[in-house]
């Protein structure tokens, strides 16, 4: 009898989409699996903004603990939620192909003002749970009001539809994967080179125990090495800046056809400071993240 692998995941619709995607990929290779839902701190605590939650990994810690304990055989995460510090007992064994890494601005159509930057009226109330998105928004439009927005993706969209916000910001990858009906809203995908996404945005990560050679063999075919080259740079930038997944920092890396690497980064050191932006290009990933961090910190404010 073949083994049924247990996939640990959060229970949101998007997390379940990701888990079932991995389940389908395993099935194509003849592997049976079942999905195990695990509730995390980020799911339980909905009244606090992410920067107010204690510690790091509040969407991953409990899942990692179940994986360490052997309750599940592999865990599926949004790569952007995974802490950059290496877990002593776990490893990321596979990264999926990258979906569109862009952020999307969803606007109630009756408030659309195409004469203004970002098509938002003066003083518009924009919902976002991300300090990065807030810093980027206010860099472009200092008059905007950025309001706390929590809940899963469908809940956030529903809050916008109900008029609690004039606009909200979400990752395009999540919206595309859930195939939500957005026909009653104005949707605008922002260039990741300008509105710089979170490190690893758009990528699903498969995490396993370091000593589980059998599981490593099972998921090896799911791994995209070219994606890893770029997201490793992005995550190294985040790690060198000594911040969790939710500091006001964006890092986005592209590889061109000649295998040169280009990184766009944006960072706000303090609320009172303007946003710092850099673009750094090299023919190798070696030292690239260090060069990005050095360039960010050298900007005179």
C-alpha positions as CSV (number, residue, x, y, z in Angstrom):
1,X,0.0,0.0,0.0
2,X,1.5,3.4,-1.0
3,X,2.0,6.0,1.6
4,X,-0.4,8.9,1.9
5,X,1.6,12.1,2.4
6,X,0.1,14.7,4.8
7,X,0.2,18.3,3.6
8,X,0.1,21.0,6.4
9,X,-1.5,24.3,5.5
10,X,-3.5,27.2,6.8
11,X,-7.3,27.1,6.3
12,X,-7.9,30.2,4.2
13,X,-9.2,29.8,0.7
14,X,-5.9,31.0,-0.8
15,X,-3.9,28.7,1.5
16,X,-6.1,25.8,0.6
17,X,-5.7,26.6,-3.1
18,X,-2.0,26.5,-2.7
19,X,-2.1,23.2,-0.8
20,X,-4.5,21.6,-3.4
21,X,-2.2,22.8,-6.2
22,X,0.7,21.0,-4.6
23,X,-1.5,18.0,-4.0
24,X,-2.5,17.9,-7.7
25,X,1.2,18.2,-8.7
26,X,2.1,15.2,-6.4
27,X,-0.8,13.2,-7.9
28,X,0.5,13.7,-11.4
29,X,3.7,11.9,-10.2
30,X,1.7,9.1,-8.7
31,X,1.8,10.2,-5.0
32,X,-1.3,10.2,-2.8
33,X,-1.7,12.9,-0.2
34,X,-4.2,14.5,2.1
35,X,-4.5,18.1,3.3
36,X,-4.3,18.9,7.1
37,X,-5.5,22.3,8.2
38,X,-3.5,24.1,11.0
39,X,-4.6,27.3,12.6
40,X,-1.8,29.9,13.1
41,X,-1.4,33.0,15.2
42,X,-2.0,35.2,12.2
43,X,-5.4,33.5,11.7
44,X,-6.5,33.7,15.3
45,X,-5.5,37.3,16.0
46,X,-7.5,39.6,13.6
47,X,-7.8,42.8,15.6
48,X,-4.0,43.7,15.5
49,X,-2.0,44.9,12.6
50,X,0.9,42.6,11.6
51,X,3.6,44.9,13.0
52,X,1.8,44.6,16.4
53,X,1.9,40.8,16.5
54,X,4.7,39.3,18.6
55,X,7.7,37.6,16.9
56,X,8.0,36.5,13.3
57,X,6.4,33.7,11.3
58,X,2.9,34.3,12.7
59,X,1.5,32.6,9.5
60,X,4.0,29.7,9.6
61,X,5.2,28.9,13.1
62,X,2.4,26.5,14.2
63,X,2.6,24.7,10.8
64,X,6.4,24.4,11.2
65,X,5.9,22.9,14.7
66,X,3.5,20.3,13.4
67,X,6.0,19.4,10.6
68,X,8.8,19.2,13.2
69,X,6.7,16.9,15.4
70,X,5.9,14.6,12.5
71,X,2.2,15.4,12.4
72,X,2.5,16.3,8.7
73,X,5.1,15.3,6.1
74,X,5.3,18.6,4.2
75,X,4.1,22.1,4.6
76,X,2.9,24.6,2.0
77,X,3.4,28.3,2.5
78,X,3.3,31.6,0.6
79,X,7.1,32.2,0.3
80,X,6.6,35.8,1.4
81,X,5.3,34.6,4.8
82,X,8.3,32.4,5.6
83,X,10.9,33.9,7.9
84,X,14.3,34.2,6.3
85,X,16.1,32.6,9.2
86,X,16.9,29.0,8.5
87,X,14.9,26.5,10.7
88,X,17.4,24.1,12.3
89,X,15.2,21.0,11.5
90,X,13.4,22.1,8.4
91,X,14.2,23.2,4.8
92,X,12.5,24.6,1.8
93,X,12.7,21.7,-0.7
94,X,10.7,23.2,-3.6
95,X,9.5,26.6,-5.0
96,X,6.8,26.7,-7.6
97,X,6.8,28.8,-10.8
98,X,6.2,32.4,-9.9
99,X,2.7,33.9,-10.5
100,X,2.4,37.6,-11.3
101,X,4.3,39.3,-8.4
102,X,2.4,42.6,-8.8
103,X,0.3,44.3,-6.2
104,X,-3.2,45.3,-7.3
105,X,-5.2,48.4,-6.4
106,X,-8.9,47.7,-6.3
107,X,-11.0,50.9,-6.4
108,X,-14.8,51.4,-6.0
109,X,-15.7,52.6,-9.6
110,X,-17.8,55.6,-8.4
111,X,-14.6,57.0,-6.8
112,X,-12.3,56.6,-9.8
113,X,-10.5,59.9,-10.6
114,X,-8.2,59.4,-13.6
115,X,-6.9,63.0,-13.3
116,X,-5.1,62.0,-10.0
117,X,-2.1,59.7,-9.5
118,X,-3.2,56.1,-9.0
119,X,-6.7,57.2,-10.0
120,X,-7.7,57.8,-6.4
121,X,-9.6,60.9,-5.2
122,X,-7.9,63.3,-2.7
123,X,-7.8,61.9,0.8
124,X,-9.1,58.4,-0.3
125,X,-9.2,55.7,2.4
126,X,-7.1,52.8,1.3
127,X,-7.1,49.5,3.2
128,X,-3.9,47.6,3.6
129,X,-2.3,45.4,6.2
130,X,1.2,45.9,4.9
131,X,3.6,48.6,6.1
132,X,5.4,48.1,2.8
133,X,2.3,48.9,0.7
134,X,1.5,51.8,3.0
135,X,5.0,53.3,2.6
136,X,4.8,53.0,-1.2
137,X,1.3,54.4,-1.4
138,X,2.2,57.5,0.7
139,X,5.4,58.0,-1.3
140,X,3.3,58.5,-4.4
141,X,0.2,60.1,-2.7
142,X,0.9,61.6,0.8
143,X,-2.7,62.7,1.0
144,X,-4.1,59.2,1.2
145,X,-5.4,57.7,4.4
146,X,-4.1,54.2,4.9
147,X,-6.4,52.1,7.1
148,X,-5.8,48.7,8.7
149,X,-7.3,45.8,6.7
150,X,-7.3,42.2,8.0
151,X,-9.1,39.0,7.0
152,X,-8.7,36.6,4.1
153,X,-8.8,37.8,0.5
154,X,-12.5,37.3,-0.1
155,X,-13.3,39.1,3.2
156,X,-11.1,42.0,2.3
157,X,-12.8,42.4,-1.1
158,X,-16.2,42.2,0.6
159,X,-15.3,45.0,3.0
160,X,-14.4,47.2,0.0
161,X,-17.7,46.3,-1.8
162,X,-19.6,47.3,1.4
163,X,-18.0,50.7,1.3
164,X,-15.8,50.4,4.4
165,X,-12.9,51.6,2.2
166,X,-12.5,53.6,-1.0
167,X,-9.8,51.2,-2.3
168,X,-7.7,48.3,-1.0
169,X,-4.4,46.7,-2.0
170,X,-3.9,42.9,-2.5
171,X,-1.4,40.6,-4.3
172,X,-2.4,39.9,-7.9
173,X,-1.3,36.2,-7.5
174,X,-3.9,35.6,-4.8
175,X,-6.7,37.3,-6.7
176,X,-5.9,35.3,-9.9
177,X,-5.7,32.0,-8.0
178,X,-9.1,32.5,-6.3
179,X,-10.7,33.8,-9.5
180,X,-12.8,36.3,-7.6
181,X,-15.5,38.2,-9.4
182,X,-14.1,41.8,-9.5
183,X,-16.3,43.1,-12.3
184,X,-17.9,45.7,-10.0
185,X,-14.5,47.1,-9.1
186,X,-11.8,49.0,-11.0
187,X,-8.7,46.8,-10.9
188,X,-5.2,48.2,-11.6
189,X,-2.1,46.0,-11.4
190,X,1.0,48.1,-10.5
191,X,4.4,47.5,-12.0
192,X,6.6,45.5,-9.6
193,X,9.6,47.6,-10.8
194,X,7.9,50.7,-9.4
195,X,5.5,49.4,-6.7
196,X,8.0,46.9,-5.4
197,X,6.5,43.7,-4.0
198,X,7.4,41.7,-0.9
199,X,10.3,39.3,-1.2
200,X,9.1,36.1,-2.7
201,X,5.6,37.4,-3.6
202,X,3.8,35.1,-6.0
203,X,5.7,31.9,-5.1
204,X,4.5,28.9,-3.2
205,X,7.1,27.2,-1.0
206,X,7.2,23.5,0.0
207,X,8.9,22.9,3.4
208,X,10.0,19.5,4.7
209,X,12.1,18.0,7.5
210,X,15.9,18.3,6.7
211,X,16.5,14.6,7.3
212,X,13.5,13.4,5.3
213,X,15.2,12.0,2.1
214,X,12.1,10.2,0.9
215,X,10.1,13.4,1.0
216,X,12.9,15.3,-0.7
217,X,12.8,12.9,-3.6
218,X,9.0,13.2,-3.9
219,X,8.9,17.0,-4.2
220,X,12.1,17.5,-6.2
221,X,10.2,17.7,-9.5
222,X,8.1,20.6,-8.2
223,X,11.2,22.9,-7.8
224,X,11.9,25.7,-10.2
225,X,15.6,26.6,-10.0
226,X,15.3,29.9,-11.9
227,X,12.7,31.1,-9.5
228,X,14.9,30.2,-6.6
229,X,17.8,32.2,-8.0
230,X,15.7,35.4,-8.0
231,X,13.8,34.9,-4.7
232,X,17.0,33.9,-2.9
233,X,18.3,37.3,-3.7
234,X,15.1,39.0,-2.5
235,X,15.0,37.1,0.7
236,X,18.7,37.7,1.3
237,X,18.0,41.5,1.1
238,X,15.3,41.1,3.7
239,X,17.6,39.0,5.9
240,X,20.4,41.5,5.7
241,X,18.1,44.3,6.6
242,X,17.3,42.3,9.8
243,X,13.6,42.6,9.4
244,X,10.7,40.3,9.4
245,X,8.3,39.7,6.5
246,X,6.3,42.8,7.4
247,X,8.8,45.7,7.6
248,X,8.4,48.5,5.0
249,X,10.7,46.9,2.5
250,X,10.1,45.6,-1.0
251,X,12.6,43.6,-3.0
252,X,12.0,42.3,-6.5
253,X,14.6,40.5,-8.7
254,X,14.3,39.6,-12.4
255,X,16.7,37.6,-14.6
256,X,17.0,38.7,-18.2
257,X,17.6,36.4,-21.3
258,X,21.3,36.9,-20.9
259,X,21.1,35.8,-17.3
260,X,21.9,39.2,-15.9
261,X,20.1,39.9,-12.6
262,X,18.2,43.2,-11.9
263,X,16.9,44.1,-8.4
264,X,14.5,46.8,-7.6
265,X,14.2,47.6,-3.9
266,X,12.3,50.2,-1.8
267,X,12.7,50.8,2.0
268,X,11.4,53.2,4.6
269,X,13.7,53.3,7.6
270,X,11.3,55.4,9.8
271,X,7.8,56.9,9.4
272,X,9.2,60.4,9.3
273,X,11.7,59.6,6.5
274,X,11.0,59.5,2.7
275,X,11.1,56.2,0.9
276,X,14.4,55.0,-0.4
277,X,14.5,53.4,-3.9
278,X,17.3,51.6,-5.7
279,X,17.9,49.5,-8.8
280,X,21.0,47.3,-8.9
281,X,22.1,45.0,-11.7
282,X,24.9,42.3,-11.8
283,X,25.8,39.4,-14.0
284,X,25.7,37.1,-11.0
285,X,23.7,36.7,-7.8
286,X,26.9,36.5,-5.8
287,X,27.1,39.6,-3.7
288,X,23.9,41.1,-5.3
289,X,21.8,41.3,-2.2
290,X,24.7,42.9,-0.3
291,X,25.1,45.5,-3.0
292,X,21.3,46.3,-2.8
293,X,21.4,46.7,0.9
294,X,24.6,48.9,0.7
295,X,22.9,51.1,-2.0
296,X,19.7,51.5,0.2
297,X,21.7,52.5,3.3
298,X,24.0,54.9,1.4
299,X,21.1,57.1,0.2
300,X,21.3,60.5,1.9
301,X,18.1,61.6,3.5
